[in-house]
Amino acid sequence: MSQEPNIKVILADQLRDEVRAMRKQGQRLVQMSATRLPDEVELTYSFDLNDHLTNFRLVLPGEDTVLPSISEIYGCAILYENEIHDLFDVRVDGLTVDFKGNLYNTAVKFPFGSTKAPCANPEPAAATNP
Amino acid sequence: MSRTVIPFGPQHPVLPEPIHLDLVVEDEKVIEARPSIGFVHRGLEKLVEKKDYVEFVYVAERICGICSFIHGQTYCQAIESIMDVQVPPRALYLRTVWGELSRIHSHLLWLGLMADAMGFESLFMHSWRVREKILNIVEATTGGRVIFSSCKIGGVRRDIEAEAITGILKELNAIEQDMRDVCKVFLDDSSAKARLCGVGVLSKKDAYDLGCVGPMLRASGVSQDMRRLGYAAFMDIPVEPVTRSEGDCYARCAVRCEELMQSVRIIRTALTQIPAGEIAVKVTGNPNGETIARTEQPRGEVVYHIKANATKNLQRFRVRTPTFANLPAMLSILPGCELADVPIIVLTIDPCISCTER
């Protein structure tokens, strides 16, 4: 059955403690999901205990995003975190197994990366002969 | 002893889809398995920016070529949850019937592949012969064999007439007997047992800690099945998870064999109790909200995270497939096994790589 997500918003520096508490309770890591918003990246962590879902929400800046890894706490998080790096251009700090951007072979680098236009080159390119 | 690295895949006779493992071996014993995936990433989650939420049912169904119906169903359930759509009871029962037919044909496909991997060719052919009968029912009731396209937001597109229900129930009796015969060989034959028993053992604790789902988790003794959440007709038809305690390849095979019979019982109950009435309601407007939907696919729990902002295109569509959740456990049970057992162990997670990479 589809469920209205019960989401608790947390800060990045609370993440590992909150996840450790989940692990201590015997919660299963169900999924990690990222959403690209205009100026932010939104992370959703879902945990399950006895078919009951608990979700955490973490909102990070959209540029130069760094996410604390939870792979030391939940080993299976390595795939989620490598995926989030490869698709969303989020640097994951403390990954236990880092595929270094090679988990997925995408036609476009960071397909869900920042949508902001890159800075204009301050020095115009030298004119070339036709 | 010197170590050798043997590449396994991405193209390998036991792999229907590409995954690569670098197997570090000492003599014939696997010491470490290093995975590479990403060969068939299709960017389906990104496609949500191009296809509107109604069209996207067709994309969701194409995430997987085997459990396509349940992908479509989960997507529809998620959107219906956001839009607060009340699906007619008859449609919920029809979804259950097609979902369980999908489970049977997926498990029979897996049994065939497993027989083939063991070199038991006649058993492979028998498994797929029975699967063909299931596909015939699917084709007769939906028009498709693998991609059904019968699920839509608000209900289903096709009904099953009373006369057809009688025919399906009769056919199910014969199919059930055929499946019992096939399963008997898998579970009792000495050569099959020699390849499966005690191979690739995953403890109950490791299965849970590594985030396993589906038959992989239940074969290690954890009683978990998303059908217990009561989606579709499972509110009226309770499901007791099939579990084993051994946690080896044989247990994973035995769980799938028993789930075949369980699915037949569910279909029989659903078709007998199916209520009369409409099969769909009209859905208007655009979804606005967020949901996390979970269902039980043949390979285990699938999770859909959907976020919508009242436009025709969803803001986020994210799928966590069962194989994605089972990969860490597969990598944990390979070290220590014999090289010759690697194909069997990899197959017992029932890997679906297209699903995983989307």
Chai-1 contact restraints between the chains, C-beta under 6 A:
chainA,res_idxA,chainB,res_idxB,connection_type,confidence,min_distance_angstrom,max_distance_angstrom,comment,restraint_id
A,M1,B,L229,contact,1.0,0.0,6.0,A-B,restraint_1
A,M1,B,G230,contact,1.0,0.0,6.0,A-B,restraint_2
A,M1,B,Y231,contact,1.0,0.0,6.0,A-B,restraint_3
A,S2,B,Q77,contact,1.0,0.0,6.0,A-B,restraint_4
A,S2,B,A78,contact,1.0,0.0,6.0,A-B,restraint_5
A,S2,B,S81,contact,1.0,0.0,6.0,A-B,restraint_6
A,S2,B,T291,contact,1.0,0.0,6.0,A-B,restraint_7
A,S2,B,A293,contact,1.0,0.0,6.0,A-B,restraint_8
A,P5,B,E290,contact,1.0,0.0,6.0,A-B,restraint_9
A,P5,B,I292,contact,1.0,0.0,6.0,A-B,restraint_10
A,R28,B,G211,contact,1.0,0.0,6.0,A-B,restraint_11
A,L29,B,G211,contact,1.0,0.0,6.0,A-B,restraint_12
A,V30,B,V303,contact,1.0,0.0,6.0,A-B,restraint_13
A,Q31,B,V303,contact,1.0,0.0,6.0,A-B,restraint_14
A,Q31,B,R320,contact,1.0,0.0,6.0,A-B,restraint_15
A,S33,B,H305,contact,1.0,0.0,6.0,A-B,restraint_16
A,S33,B,R318,contact,1.0,0.0,6.0,A-B,restraint_17
A,T35,B,K307,contact,1.0,0.0,6.0,A-B,restraint_18
A,T35,B,R316,contact,1.0,0.0,6.0,A-B,restraint_19
A,C76,B,L210,contact,1.0,0.0,6.0,A-B,restraint_20
A,C76,B,G211,contact,1.0,0.0,6.0,A-B,restraint_21
A,C76,B,P328,contact,1.0,0.0,6.0,A-B,restraint_22
A,L103,B,G38,contact,1.0,0.0,6.0,A-B,restraint_23
A,Y104,B,G38,contact,1.0,0.0,6.0,A-B,restraint_24
A,Y104,B,H41,contact,1.0,0.0,6.0,A-B,restraint_25
A,N105,B,G38,contact,1.0,0.0,6.0,A-B,restraint_26
A,P111,B,K46,contact,1.0,0.0,6.0,A-B,restraint_27
